[in-house]
Amino acid sequence: MENRMNCETLEHLIIVHFYGEIDSSNAPTYRIELTRMLEDQKQDVVFDFSQTTFIDSSGIGLVLGRYNQLKFDHRTLILTGLNTVAYRLFELTGLFQIMPYYDSIDKLKEGAL
């Protein structure tokens, strides 16, 4: 699977889909792209990890940095679709205490939209 991300707008949310791995080789590029894109938008943001196979500490840093960027603008970062290992990593870091999590985009639609 190719490492990439793409974005879509769904009602009042921007959904960022990540594919493959998020690690030190691509997290800096994603950070630059997301920072620029989010500066120009006003919606809340969903990070969809349902097609992500691996996340390391660089990926955690990417998520936390975008959370801080959005929080500054009184916006929300929502997480969805983490695999079991990544879910445990996010749980251990305490990120679920500051960011909402949904098992899937469908669950998010049922609960939040």
DSSP file (Angstrom, degrees, kcal/mol; ACC not computed):
  #  RESIDUE AA STRUCTURE BP1 BP2  ACC     N-H-->O    O-->H-N    N-H-->O    O-->H-N    TCO  KAPPA ALPHA  PHI   PSI    X-CA   Y-CA   Z-CA
    1    1 A M              0   0    0      0, 0.0    20,-0.2     0, 0.0     2,-0.2   0.000 360.0 360.0 360.0 134.5    0.0    0.0    0.0
    2    2 A E        -     0   0    0     18,-0.1     2,-0.6     1,-0.1    17,-0.0  -0.516 360.0-120.2 -74.1 138.9    1.3    3.4   -0.9
    3    3 A N        +     0   0    0     -2,-0.2     2,-0.3    17,-0.1    17,-0.2  -0.723  61.2 120.6 -80.3 119.1    1.8    5.9    1.9
    4    4 A R  E     -A   19   0A   0     15,-1.6    15,-3.1    -2,-0.6     2,-0.3  -0.974  45.0-141.1-164.3 171.7   -0.4    8.9    1.2
    5    5 A M  E     -A   18   0A   0     -2,-0.3     2,-0.3    13,-0.2    13,-0.2  -0.985  12.8-174.5-140.5 152.6   -3.2   11.1    2.5
    6    6 A N  E     -A   17   0A   0     11,-2.0    11,-3.1    -2,-0.3     2,-0.3  -0.976  13.1-140.1-143.3 160.2   -6.2   12.8    0.8
    7    7 A C  E     +A   16   0A   0     -2,-0.3     2,-0.3     9,-0.2     9,-0.2  -0.890  16.4 176.3-124.0 148.7   -8.9   15.1    2.1
    8    8 A E  E     -A   15   0A   0      7,-2.2     7,-3.5    -2,-0.3     2,-0.5  -0.975  26.0-126.4-143.4 157.2  -12.6   15.5    1.5
    9    9 A T  E     -A   14   0A   0     -2,-0.3     2,-0.5     5,-0.2     5,-0.2  -0.922  22.5-177.9-107.9 130.2  -15.3   17.8    2.9
   10   10 A L  E >   -A   13   0A   0      3,-2.7     3,-2.1    -2,-0.5     2,-0.2  -0.943  60.7 -60.6-130.3 107.5  -18.4   16.2    4.3
   11   11 A E  T 3  S-     0   0    0     -2,-0.5   102,-0.0     1,-0.3     0, 0.0  -0.374 123.3 -11.2  52.7-115.0  -21.0   18.7    5.5
   12   12 A H  T 3  S+     0   0    0     -2,-0.2    32,-1.1    -3,-0.1     2,-0.3   0.124 123.5  83.1-101.4  21.6  -19.3   20.7    8.2
   13   13 A L  E <   -Ab  10  44A   0     -3,-2.1    -3,-2.7    30,-0.2     2,-0.5  -0.926  64.2-143.4-124.9 148.3  -16.2   18.5    8.5
   14   14 A I  E     -Ab   9  45A   0     30,-2.3    32,-3.1    -2,-0.3     2,-0.6  -0.958  23.3-156.7-100.9 125.4  -12.9   18.1    6.7
   15   15 A I  E     -Ab   8  46A   0     -7,-3.5    -7,-2.2    -2,-0.5     2,-0.6  -0.921   4.9-163.5-108.4 123.5  -12.0   14.4    6.6
   16   16 A V  E     -Ab   7  47A   0     30,-3.4    32,-3.2    -2,-0.6     2,-0.5  -0.928   7.4-158.7-106.6 116.3   -8.3   13.5    6.1
   17   17 A H  E     -Ab   6  48A   0    -11,-3.1   -11,-2.0    -2,-0.6     2,-0.4  -0.836   3.7-158.8 -97.2 127.1   -7.8    9.9    5.1
   18   18 A F  E     -A    5   0A   0     30,-2.4    33,-0.7    -2,-0.5     2,-0.4  -0.880   6.1-165.0-106.2 139.2   -4.4    8.4    5.7
   19   19 A Y  E     -Ab   4  51A   0    -15,-3.1   -15,-1.6    -2,-0.4     2,-0.3  -0.962  52.5 -12.7-124.7 139.6   -3.1    5.3    3.8
   20   20 A G  E    S- b   0  52A   0     31,-2.3    33,-2.6    -2,-0.4    34,-1.1  -0.552 109.7  -8.7  79.3-135.4   -0.2    3.0    4.6
   21   21 A E  E     - b   0  54A   0     -2,-0.3     2,-0.5   -20,-0.2    34,-0.2  -0.733  45.3-155.9-105.3 148.6    2.3    4.1    7.3
   22   22 A I  E     + b   0  55A   0     32,-2.5    34,-1.9    -2,-0.3    37,-0.5  -0.955  44.1 129.3-119.3 108.7    2.7    7.4    9.1
   23   23 A D  S >> S-     0   0    0     -2,-0.5     4,-2.9    32,-0.2     3,-1.2  -0.734  74.0 -66.8-145.1-169.8    6.3    7.6   10.3
   24   24 A S  T 34 S+     0   0    0      1,-0.3    -2,-0.0    -2,-0.2     0, 0.0   0.671 123.2  62.3 -65.1 -16.2    9.4    9.9   10.3
   25   25 A S  T 34 S+     0   0    0      1,-0.1    -1,-0.3     2,-0.1     4,-0.1   0.788 122.7  13.9 -80.4 -26.1    9.7    9.5    6.5
   26   26 A N  T <> S+     0   0    0     -3,-1.2     4,-2.4     2,-0.1     3,-0.2   0.592 102.5  85.8-124.1 -15.6    6.4   11.1    5.7
   27   27 A A  H  X S+     0   0    0     -4,-2.9     4,-2.7     1,-0.2     5,-0.2   0.884  90.3  53.8 -58.2 -40.4    5.1   12.9    8.8
   28   28 A P  H  > S+     0   0    0      0, 0.0     4,-2.1     0, 0.0    -1,-0.2   0.906 110.5  46.7 -62.1 -38.4    7.0   16.1    8.1
   29   29 A T  H  > S+     0   0    0     -3,-0.2     4,-2.4     2,-0.2    -2,-0.2   0.928 113.2  48.4 -66.0 -45.0    5.5   16.3    4.6
   30   30 A Y  H  X S+     0   0    0     -4,-2.4     4,-3.1     1,-0.2     5,-0.3   0.903 109.2  54.6 -60.3 -40.9    2.0   15.6    6.0
   31   31 A R  H  X S+     0   0    0     -4,-2.7     4,-2.7    -5,-0.2     5,-0.2   0.936 109.8  45.6 -59.5 -48.0    2.6   18.3    8.7
   32   32 A I  H  X S+     0   0    0     -4,-2.1     4,-2.0     2,-0.2     5,-0.2   0.938 115.8  45.9 -61.8 -47.8    3.4   20.9    6.1
   33   33 A E  H  X S+     0   0    0     -4,-2.4     4,-2.4     1,-0.2    -2,-0.2   0.918 116.3  44.9 -62.3 -44.9    0.5   20.1    3.8
   34   34 A L  H  X S+     0   0    0     -4,-3.1     4,-3.1     2,-0.2     5,-0.3   0.907 110.0  54.1 -68.5 -41.5   -2.0   19.9    6.7
   35   35 A T  H  X S+     0   0    0     -4,-2.7     4,-1.4    -5,-0.3    -1,-0.2   0.937 113.3  43.1 -57.7 -47.3   -0.8   23.1    8.4
   36   36 A R  H  X S+     0   0    0     -4,-2.0     4,-0.9    -5,-0.2    -1,-0.2   0.933 116.2  47.3 -63.9 -46.9   -1.3   25.0    5.1
   37   37 A M  H >< S+     0   0    0     -4,-2.4     3,-0.7     1,-0.2     4,-0.3   0.909 111.8  49.3 -64.0 -42.9   -4.6   23.4    4.3
   38   38 A L  H >< S+     0   0    0     -4,-3.1     3,-0.7     1,-0.2    -1,-0.2   0.758 101.4  63.6 -72.2 -24.0   -6.1   23.9    7.8
   39   39 A E  H 3< S+     0   0    0     -4,-1.4    -1,-0.2    -5,-0.3    -2,-0.2   0.828 105.2  46.9 -65.0 -30.3   -5.1   27.5    7.9
   40   40 A D  T << S+     0   0    0     -4,-0.9     2,-0.2    -3,-0.7    -1,-0.2   0.464 107.0  68.3 -91.4  -2.8   -7.4   28.2    5.0
   41   41 A Q    <   -     0   0    0     -3,-0.7   -27,-0.0    -4,-0.3     0, 0.0  -0.694  53.9-163.7-116.0 165.8  -10.4   26.3    6.4
   42   42 A K        +     0   0    0     -2,-0.2    -1,-0.1     2,-0.1     2,-0.1   0.380  56.8 103.8-127.6  -1.0  -12.8   26.8    9.3
   43   43 A Q  S    S-     0   0    0      1,-0.1   -30,-0.2    32,-0.1    -2,-0.1  -0.342  77.3 -99.5 -81.0 162.8  -14.4   23.4    9.7
   44   44 A D  E     -b   13   0A   0    -32,-1.1   -30,-2.3    31,-0.1     2,-0.4  -0.371  44.3-128.2 -69.5 163.4  -13.7   20.8   12.4
   45   45 A V  E     -bc  14  77A   0     31,-2.8    33,-3.0   -32,-0.2     2,-0.5  -0.941  16.0-159.5-127.7 139.9  -11.4   18.0   11.2
   46   46 A V  E     -bc  15  78A   0    -32,-3.1   -30,-3.4    -2,-0.4     2,-0.7  -0.971   7.9-154.4-114.1 129.0  -11.5   14.2   11.2
   47   47 A F  E     -bc  16  79A   0     31,-3.0    33,-2.0    -2,-0.5     2,-0.7  -0.927  13.5-159.9 -99.6 114.1   -8.4   12.1   10.9
   48   48 A D  E     +bc  17  80A   0    -32,-3.2   -30,-2.4    -2,-0.7     3,-0.3  -0.858  18.8 172.1 -99.4 114.2   -9.4    8.7    9.4
   49   49 A F  E >   +     0   0A   0     31,-3.2     3,-2.0    -2,-0.7    34,-0.2   0.143  42.2 115.4-104.3  16.8   -6.9    6.0   10.1
   50   50 A S  E 3  S+     0   0A   0      1,-0.3    -1,-0.2    30,-0.2    31,-0.1   0.742  85.0  39.4 -64.3 -22.0   -8.9    3.1    8.8
   51   51 A Q  E 3  S+b   19   0A   0    -33,-0.7   -31,-2.3    -3,-0.3     2,-0.5   0.160  92.2 111.5-109.4  17.0   -6.4    2.4    6.0
   52   52 A T  E <   -b   20   0A   0     -3,-2.0    31,-0.2    29,-0.3   -31,-0.2  -0.795  41.8-176.2 -95.0 130.0   -3.3    3.1    8.1
   53   53 A T  E     +     0   0A   0    -33,-2.6     2,-0.3    -2,-0.5   -32,-0.2   0.669  67.5  15.4 -98.2 -20.0   -1.1    0.1    8.8
   54   54 A F  E     -b   21   0A   0    -34,-1.1   -32,-2.5    31,-0.0     2,-0.4  -0.981  52.6-175.9-157.9 139.9    1.4    1.7   11.1
   55   55 A I  E     -b   22   0A   0     -2,-0.3   -32,-0.2   -34,-0.2     2,-0.1  -0.988  11.4-175.9-136.8 128.1    1.9    4.9   13.2
   56   56 A D    >>  -     0   0    0    -34,-1.9     4,-1.8    -2,-0.4     3,-0.7  -0.406  51.6 -75.4-108.5-168.2    5.1    5.8   15.1
   57   57 A S  H 3> S+     0   0    0      1,-0.3     4,-2.4     2,-0.2     5,-0.1   0.788 130.1  60.4 -62.5 -27.8    5.9    8.6   17.5
   58   58 A S  H 3> S+     0   0    0      2,-0.2     4,-2.1     1,-0.2    -1,-0.3   0.884 104.9  49.5 -64.5 -37.4    6.2   11.0   14.5
   59   59 A G  H <> S+     0   0    0     -3,-0.7     4,-2.3   -37,-0.5    -2,-0.2   0.891 109.1  51.0 -67.1 -40.4    2.6   10.2   13.7
   60   60 A I  H  X S+     0   0    0     -4,-1.8     4,-2.7     1,-0.2    -2,-0.2   0.924 110.4  50.1 -61.6 -43.5    1.6   10.9   17.2
   61   61 A G  H  X S+     0   0    0     -4,-2.4     4,-2.6     1,-0.2    -2,-0.2   0.882 108.1  53.5 -61.6 -39.3    3.4   14.2   17.0
   62   62 A L  H  X S+     0   0    0     -4,-2.1     4,-2.1     2,-0.2    -1,-0.2   0.932 111.6  45.1 -59.4 -47.4    1.6   15.0   13.7
   63   63 A V  H  X S+     0   0    0     -4,-2.3     4,-2.4     1,-0.2    -2,-0.2   0.934 114.0  48.1 -63.7 -47.4   -1.7   14.4   15.4
   64   64 A L  H  X S+     0   0    0     -4,-2.7     4,-2.2     1,-0.2    -1,-0.2   0.889 110.7  51.7 -64.0 -39.5   -0.9   16.4   18.5
   65   65 A G  H  X S+     0   0    0     -4,-2.6     4,-2.0     2,-0.2    -1,-0.2   0.906 111.4  45.9 -63.5 -42.2    0.5   19.4   16.5
   66   66 A R  H  X S+     0   0    0     -4,-2.1     4,-2.6     2,-0.2     5,-0.2   0.868 109.3  56.5 -69.7 -34.9   -2.7   19.6   14.3
   67   67 A Y  H  X S+     0   0    0     -4,-2.4     4,-2.9     2,-0.2    -2,-0.2   0.942 109.1  46.3 -57.1 -47.6   -4.8   19.3   17.5
   68   68 A N  H  X S+     0   0    0     -4,-2.2     4,-1.9     1,-0.2    -2,-0.2   0.891 111.3  51.8 -64.4 -39.7   -3.0   22.3   18.9
   69   69 A Q  H  X S+     0   0    0     -4,-2.0     4,-0.8     1,-0.2    -1,-0.2   0.933 115.0  41.9 -61.1 -46.4   -3.4   24.2   15.6
   70   70 A L  H ><>S+     0   0    0     -4,-2.6     5,-2.5     1,-0.2     3,-0.7   0.890 110.0  56.8 -69.6 -40.2   -7.1   23.5   15.6
   71   71 A K  H ><5S+     0   0    0     -4,-2.9     3,-2.0     1,-0.3    -1,-0.2   0.885 100.3  59.3 -59.3 -39.1   -7.6   24.2   19.3
   72   72 A F  H 3<5S+     0   0    0     -4,-1.9    -1,-0.3     1,-0.3    -2,-0.2   0.840 109.4  44.0 -57.6 -34.2   -6.1   27.7   18.8
   73   73 A D  T <<5S-     0   0    0     -4,-0.8    -1,-0.3    -3,-0.7    -2,-0.2   0.229 120.8-109.3 -94.7  12.1   -9.0   28.4   16.3
   74   74 A H  T < 5S+     0   0    0     -3,-2.0     2,-0.3     1,-0.2    -3,-0.2   0.878  76.4 133.9  60.3  40.5  -11.6   26.8   18.6
   75   75 A R      < -     0   0    0     -5,-2.5     2,-0.4    -8,-0.2    -1,-0.2  -0.756  51.1-122.0-116.3 165.2  -12.0   23.8   16.3
   76   76 A T        -     0   0    0     -2,-0.3   -31,-2.8    -3,-0.1     2,-0.5  -0.864   7.0-151.8-113.9 140.8  -12.1   20.1   17.1
   77   77 A L  E     -c   45   0A   0     -2,-0.4     2,-0.4   -33,-0.2   -31,-0.2  -0.963  18.4-166.4-107.5 122.7   -9.9   17.2   15.8
   78   78 A I  E     -c   46   0A   0    -33,-3.0   -31,-3.0    -2,-0.5     2,-0.3  -0.898   5.9-149.6-111.3 136.9  -11.8   13.9   15.8
   79   79 A L  E     +cd  47 101A   0     21,-2.7    23,-2.2    -2,-0.4     2,-0.3  -0.818  20.7 168.6-106.3 145.9  -10.0   10.6   15.4
   80   80 A T  E     +cd  48 102A   0    -33,-2.0   -31,-3.2    -2,-0.3    23,-0.2  -0.995  46.8  23.7-152.8 152.0  -11.5    7.5   13.7
   81   81 A G        +     0   0    0     21,-1.2   -29,-0.3    -2,-0.3     2,-0.1   0.670  62.8 166.8  76.1  22.2  -10.6    4.0   12.4
   82   82 A L        -     0   0    0     20,-0.3    -1,-0.2     4,-0.1   -32,-0.1  -0.447  33.8-124.7 -69.7 140.3   -7.4    3.2   14.4
   83   83 A N     >  -     0   0    0    -34,-0.2     4,-3.0   -31,-0.2     5,-0.2  -0.276  36.7 -92.5 -73.3 173.4   -6.3   -0.4   14.3
   84   84 A T  H  > S+     0   0    0      1,-0.2     4,-2.0     2,-0.2     5,-0.1   0.887 124.4  45.2 -58.4 -45.6   -5.8   -2.3   17.6
   85   85 A V  H  > S+     0   0    0      2,-0.2     4,-2.0     1,-0.2    -1,-0.2   0.934 116.3  45.0 -66.9 -46.4   -2.1   -1.5   18.1
   86   86 A A  H  > S+     0   0    0      2,-0.2     4,-2.6     1,-0.2     5,-0.2   0.889 110.3  55.6 -65.1 -39.1   -2.5    2.2   17.1
   87   87 A Y  H  X S+     0   0    0     -4,-3.0     4,-2.6     1,-0.2    -1,-0.2   0.931 108.0  48.7 -57.8 -45.8   -5.6    2.5   19.3
   88   88 A R  H  X S+     0   0    0     -4,-2.0     4,-2.7    -5,-0.2    -1,-0.2   0.901 110.1  51.8 -62.2 -41.1   -3.5    1.2   22.3
   89   89 A L  H  X S+     0   0    0     -4,-2.0     4,-1.7     2,-0.2    -2,-0.2   0.928 112.0  45.3 -61.6 -46.3   -0.7    3.7   21.5
   90   90 A F  H  X>S+     0   0    0     -4,-2.6     5,-1.6     1,-0.2     4,-0.6   0.882 113.1  51.8 -64.8 -38.1   -3.2    6.6   21.4
   91   91 A E  H ><5S+     0   0    0     -4,-2.6     3,-0.9    -5,-0.2    -2,-0.2   0.924 109.1  49.4 -64.0 -45.0   -4.8    5.4   24.6
   92   92 A L  H 3<5S+     0   0    0     -4,-2.7    -1,-0.2     1,-0.2    -2,-0.2   0.828 108.7  53.0 -64.9 -32.5   -1.5    5.1   26.5
   93   93 A T  H 3<5S-     0   0    0     -4,-1.7    -1,-0.2    -5,-0.2    -2,-0.2   0.591 110.8-122.2 -80.0  -9.6   -0.5    8.6   25.4
   94   94 A G  T X<5 +     0   0    0     -3,-0.9     3,-1.5    -4,-0.6     4,-0.4   0.599  69.2 135.1  82.6  11.2   -3.8   10.0   26.8
   95   95 A L  G >>< +     0   0    0     -5,-1.6     4,-1.8     1,-0.3     3,-1.3   0.799  63.6  64.6 -65.8 -27.4   -4.9   11.5   23.5
   96   96 A F  G 34 S+     0   0    0     -6,-0.6    -1,-0.3     1,-0.3     5,-0.1   0.666  92.1  65.5 -70.1 -13.1   -8.4   10.2   23.9
   97   97 A Q  G <4 S+     0   0    0     -3,-1.5    -1,-0.3     1,-0.1    -2,-0.2   0.709 115.5  27.2 -77.8 -19.5   -8.8   12.5   26.9
   98   98 A I  T <4 S+     0   0    0     -3,-1.3    -2,-0.2    -4,-0.4    -1,-0.1   0.561 122.2  49.9-116.9 -13.1   -8.5   15.5   24.7
   99   99 A M  S  < S-     0   0    0     -4,-1.8    -1,-0.2   -23,-0.1   -21,-0.1  -0.988  80.7-119.8-129.3 135.8   -9.8   14.3   21.3
  100  100 A P        -     0   0    0      0, 0.0   -21,-2.7     0, 0.0     2,-0.4  -0.425  28.4-155.7 -70.0 149.5  -13.0   12.4   20.5
  101  101 A Y  E     -d   79   0A   0    -23,-0.2     2,-0.4    -5,-0.1   -21,-0.2  -0.988  12.3-175.5-129.9 137.3  -12.7    9.0   19.0
  102  102 A Y  E     -d   80   0A   0    -23,-2.2   -21,-1.2    -2,-0.4   -20,-0.3  -0.972  30.4-129.9-126.7 145.3  -15.1    7.0   16.8
  103  103 A D  S    S-     0   0    0     -2,-0.4     2,-0.3   -23,-0.2   -22,-0.2   0.839  87.0  -5.0 -61.8 -33.7  -14.5    3.4   15.6
  104  104 A S  S  > S-     0   0    0    -24,-0.1     4,-2.1   -23,-0.1     5,-0.1  -0.954  72.3-101.3-153.6 167.4  -15.4    4.4   12.0
  105  105 A I  H  > S+     0   0    0     -2,-0.3     4,-2.6     1,-0.2     5,-0.2   0.875 122.3  56.2 -60.9 -37.6  -16.6    7.2    9.8
  106  106 A D  H  > S+     0   0    0      2,-0.2     4,-2.1     1,-0.2    -1,-0.2   0.916 106.8  48.3 -62.1 -42.7  -20.1    5.5    9.9
  107  107 A K  H  > S+     0   0    0      1,-0.2     4,-2.2     2,-0.2    -1,-0.2   0.885 110.4  52.7 -64.6 -37.8  -20.1    5.6   13.7
  108  108 A L  H  X>S+     0   0    0     -4,-2.1     4,-3.3     2,-0.2     5,-0.8   0.931 108.4  49.8 -61.8 -45.7  -19.1    9.3   13.5
  109  109 A K  H  X5S+     0   0    0     -4,-2.6     4,-0.8     1,-0.2    -2,-0.2   0.896 112.0  48.5 -60.2 -40.8  -21.9   10.1   11.2
  110  110 A E  H  <5S+     0   0    0     -4,-2.1    -1,-0.2     1,-0.2    -2,-0.2   0.889 122.9  32.1 -65.5 -39.4  -24.4    8.3   13.5
  111  111 A G  H  <5S+     0   0    0     -4,-2.2    -2,-0.2    -5,-0.1    -3,-0.2   0.749 130.4  23.7 -93.6 -25.6  -23.1   10.1   16.6
  112  112 A A  H  <5       0   0    0     -4,-3.3    -3,-0.2    -5,-0.2    -2,-0.1   0.682 360.0 360.0-119.6 -21.8  -22.0   13.5   15.5
  113  113 A L     <<       0   0    0     -4,-0.8    -3,-0.1    -5,-0.8    -4,-0.1   0.491 360.0 360.0 -98.3 360.0  -23.7   14.6   12.3
